[in-house]
Amino acid sequence: MSYKVVNIEELKRERRNKTIEEDIPYIFPKGEMKTVKKRIVNGEMEVFDFTRPLGEMITTPDGLEQIIQNTIINLELGREAVPLLYGPIYRRIENPGFTENVNISPFVGAQVVFLQHMELEEVKFGTRRIGEKETVPIITYAAGFEYTEDLVLYDKTWEKNELDRAMGEAYNALLNHIHLYPITSYSYKAKNKTAAQTEGDGNSRVLNIRKTIRQGLIDASQDKHPDANAPRRPSVLLAHSANRWDIEEALQRHQVQGTIYPALTGIDTLIFYDGWSLRVGEKEYEYPPCPVDKAYLIEPQRYYRELVKHDLWVDAAGADLTRLVEQQIVGRARRGVVASPALSVQELTLPA
């Protein structure tokens, strides 16, 4: 069997083998939207250094634009350090026209059946089953930092670069959190839970995990959507990276004391998420990881939407002489998340 492993290390290794070109948007002062070219060749991102001191550049429009472009590239370096893990689960819908609260019918299932057609009889047209309407807010997420007079006068370009990259890391960490936390934090009903399977003498933890995953797939297949009458077909497994090696072994073919255990099929993606934490000033922020004693079998795409009014915009604001601030850099994005774990997830309790 084959499956894709999705974690930070694997995604970074994958991108090191690619050549990537993207146009990254930013807002120049006075509201003009522009782009700067992001280019990665064999995993190395092209960057550019300043040819003049930061203090000289910040006083002219051309110099300020170079500073913003440099900020964008550094920010993208930070984002590359924290790859997005939730892509296999969500469908992305990007629409600048999204309102502040999006009224959606998230779980729309087209129902079509082919029937024998008798001469002169009407063709049977398909229908749509629309679930209960929900309102999903588009939330504004924002962060920023300031270039102080000291940073400019002493030309602390290296300090600016670190601030840029930290913003990029923080943004991708936020995106992983808001898309995966709805799955790991949900309170599941009994039909969405599978207990650890530990029956049998002398079983190893790997075999017990195998039994648990197998039972979870069986339990999921017996639960049907109340409207569409379709069984759950999970193909993604989400877990903490501490369980990676045991889970990967559990999915493989085994032979124990003459008993052959065939490889488990149906799972094509393994996602390992360990959360994120950082300290800003005196305050600590933590995005909780996937619980170590749990794993989640997920039917992807069908019940998950990533709603993007606009992705990260970055621009520069004016100086504040009263605080000796030369320039402010602000980034913001407006996004919403649609997730229905109750209709798509089987929570597994992993054997100790």
Number of C-alpha atoms within 10 A of each C-alpha: 12 12 15 13 17 21 20 19 12 13 17 16 11 12 17 16 13 13 13 15 12 11 11 18 18 23 17 19 15 9 9 9 13 13 14 16 14 18 16 19 14 12 17 15 19 12 13 11 9 12 8 10 15 20 18 13 18 18 11 11 12 10 19 19 20 18 18 21 25 20 25 27 24 24 23 21 24 23 20 20 18 21 21 20 21 21 15 17 24 20 17 14 11 14 11 11 9 18 12 16 13 14 13 15 13 20 20 16 15 11 11 11 8 9 8 8 10 8 6 6 8 8 11 12 9 10 11 11 13 15 15 10 11 13 13 18 18 19 15 13 13 14 13 15 15 19 18 17 17 13 18 20 12 11 16 15 15 10 11 21 17 14 20 23 21 18 24 25 19 18 22 19 21 16 17 20 22 16 23 22 15 15 22 22 13 13 13 15 10 10 14 21 18 23 16 21 21 18 9 9 6 8 12 12 17 20 23 21 27 26 21 23 30 18 17 25 24 15 17 25 15 12 18 15 12 10 12 16 9 13 16 22 21 22 19 21 24 24 25 19 17 14 17 16 10 16 22 15 15 23 24 16 12 16 9 9 6 7 8 10 15 12 15 16 14 15 21 15 19 21 23 22 23 17 18 16 13 11 9 7 6 5 7 9 10 11 17 16 20 22 17 15 15 18 26 27 25 26 22 21 16 17 20 21 20 22 24 21 20 16 16 18 17 25 24 23 15 11 16 13 11 6 9 13 17 20 20 16 18 17 21 17 18 20 23 21 19 21 21 16 22 16 20 26 28 32 28 25 21 24 19 10
